[in-house]
Amino acid sequence: MPLSAPAEREPLHRREITMHGYRRADGLFDIEGHLVDTKTYPFENLDRGTIQPGEALHGMWLRLTVDDDLMITACEAATDFSPYDICPMAAPNFAALAGVRIGPGFTRAVKERVGGSHGCTHLREMLAQMATVAFQTVYPVRRKRERDDPEAAKAARDRMIGTCLAYAPDSPIVTKRWGAAEPG
């Protein structure tokens, strides 16, 4: 285990999130996420009565369909389990993400379309991770384009430099992959 040994503790809450990326036969890509929250103890809920240990408090699905430029062409959400009867009514609003590109400004665009009372906190929070899964899923197609097109390669390099420790302008990874980074 990579973390240090924990203090003595009692499990109370579990959130499981699974995400998968798929290439579709039509050339688009589906990114699917599933979130399930459970507790280890029974508790009372306003709409559902007693929720038993291990029973899903939240059970939600999200599917983004994107093209190889990470433009969302469709978004579908579904809520199987929620704390309140009204919660599933937020799912159709996520269709408003069609036409949003995953990249700079993505978080702002998500907030504008499904933020606050237009959406669901749990589905909205999944989108940041799904954006990363989309990038990883589409990577082979984008990488081939970069090998074939020097302009695409430069644009990809410019997008990556400065995004994390490994891609810091003075990182040995940047030097190894692209040579010395060009100043800002």
C-alpha positions in Angstrom: 0.0 0.0 0.0 1.5 3.3 -1.0 0.1 5.3 1.9 1.4 5.0 5.4 -0.4 2.7 7.8 -3.7 4.4 9.0 -4.8 5.0 12.5 -7.4 2.6 13.9 -10.7 3.5 12.1 -14.2 2.4 11.3 -15.5 2.5 7.7 -18.6 4.7 7.2 -18.9 5.6 3.6 -17.9 4.1 0.3 -18.0 5.8 -3.1 -17.2 3.6 -6.1 -16.6 5.3 -9.5 -15.9 3.3 -12.6 -15.2 4.9 -16.0 -14.6 3.3 -19.4 -13.7 4.7 -22.8 -14.9 3.0 -26.0 -14.3 3.5 -29.7 -17.6 3.3 -31.6 -18.1 1.8 -35.0 -19.1 5.3 -36.3 -15.8 6.8 -35.4 -17.0 8.6 -32.3 -16.0 7.7 -28.7 -18.2 6.9 -25.7 -17.0 7.7 -22.2 -19.1 6.1 -19.5 -19.1 6.7 -15.8 -20.9 5.0 -13.0 -21.0 6.3 -9.4 -22.4 4.4 -6.4 -22.4 5.6 -2.8 -23.2 3.3 0.2 -23.0 3.6 4.0 -22.0 1.0 6.5 -24.9 1.9 8.9 -28.7 2.3 8.5 -30.0 5.9 8.4 -33.3 7.7 7.8 -33.9 9.4 4.5 -36.7 12.0 3.9 -38.1 10.3 0.7 -36.9 6.7 1.0 -37.3 5.9 4.6 -34.5 3.8 6.1 -31.6 3.2 3.9 -29.9 0.0 4.9 -26.1 -0.7 5.1 -24.8 -1.4 1.6 -27.9 -0.1 -0.1 -27.1 2.5 -2.7 -27.7 6.1 -1.6 -26.5 7.3 -5.0 -26.4 5.2 -8.2 -25.8 7.4 -11.3 -24.6 6.9 -14.8 -23.2 9.4 -17.3 -22.2 8.9 -21.0 -20.3 11.4 -23.0 -20.0 10.9 -26.7 -17.1 12.8 -28.2 -15.3 13.1 -31.5 -11.5 12.9 -31.9 -11.2 16.7 -31.2 -13.0 16.1 -27.8 -16.1 17.9 -28.9 -19.1 16.5 -27.0 -21.7 15.4 -29.5 -24.1 13.9 -26.9 -24.4 13.5 -23.2 -26.8 11.1 -21.4 -27.3 10.8 -17.7 -29.4 8.4 -15.6 -30.1 8.1 -11.9 -31.0 4.7 -10.5 -30.7 5.7 -6.8 -30.9 9.1 -5.2 -31.7 10.5 -1.8 -34.7 12.4 -3.1 -37.4 11.5 -5.5 -36.8 14.7 -7.4 -33.1 14.0 -8.2 -33.6 12.0 -11.4 -35.2 15.1 -12.9 -31.7 16.6 -13.3 -30.5 13.9 -15.6 -32.1 15.2 -18.9 -30.4 18.6 -18.4 -27.0 17.0 -19.0 -27.9 16.8 -22.7 -27.1 20.5 -22.8 -23.4 19.6 -22.8 -23.6 18.7 -26.5 -21.4 21.2 -28.3 -18.9 21.7 -25.5 -15.3 20.9 -26.2 -13.2 19.2 -23.5 -10.3 21.5 -23.0 -9.7 25.0 -21.7 -12.9 26.5 -20.4 -14.6 23.0 -20.0 -15.3 23.5 -16.3 -16.8 26.9 -16.8 -19.0 25.6 -19.7 -20.2 22.7 -17.5 -21.1 25.1 -14.7 -23.0 27.4 -17.1 -25.1 24.5 -18.5 -25.7 22.2 -15.6 -24.4 24.2 -12.6 -26.4 24.9 -9.5 -30.1 23.9 -9.5 -29.9 22.9 -13.2 -27.9 19.8 -12.5 -26.7 17.3 -10.0 -23.6 17.7 -7.9 -22.5 14.1 -8.2 -23.0 13.9 -12.0 -21.3 17.2 -12.4 -18.3 16.2 -10.3 -17.8 13.0 -12.4 -17.4 15.1 -15.5 -13.9 16.3 -14.6 -12.7 12.7 -14.4 -14.6 11.7 -17.5 -12.8 14.5 -19.4 -9.5 12.9 -18.4 -10.8 9.5 -19.5 -11.9 11.0 -22.8 -8.4 12.4 -23.4 -6.9 9.0 -22.6 -9.4 7.2 -24.8 -8.9 9.4 -27.9 -5.1 9.6 -27.4 -4.1 7.0 -30.0 -6.1 8.8 -32.7 -4.7 12.2 -31.7 -1.1 10.8 -31.4 -1.3 9.4 -35.0 -2.5 12.8 -36.2 0.5 14.5 -34.4 3.0 12.1 -36.1 1.5 12.9 -39.5 1.1 16.7 -39.0 3.8 18.9 -37.5 1.3 21.7 -36.7 -0.8 19.2 -34.8 2.3 18.0 -32.9 3.3 21.6 -32.0 -0.3 22.4 -30.8 -0.3 19.2 -28.7 3.1 20.1 -27.2 1.9 23.7 -26.4 -1.3 22.3 -24.8 0.7 19.9 -22.6 3.6 22.0 -21.4 2.9 23.5 -18.0 0.0 21.2 -17.1 1.7 19.2 -14.4 5.1 18.4 -12.8 6.1 16.0 -15.6 5.3 18.6 -18.3 6.9 21.5 -16.6 8.8 23.6 -19.1 12.1 22.6 -17.5 11.2 19.0 -16.9 13.4 16.2 -18.3 10.3 14.6 -19.7 9.6 17.7 -21.9 13.3 17.8 -23.0 13.3 14.1 -23.8 10.0 14.2 -25.7 10.3 17.6 -27.5 13.7 19.1 -26.8 14.0 22.3 -24.9 10.6 24.1 -24.4 10.2 27.3 -26.2 9.7 30.3 -23.8 6.1 31.3 -23.1 
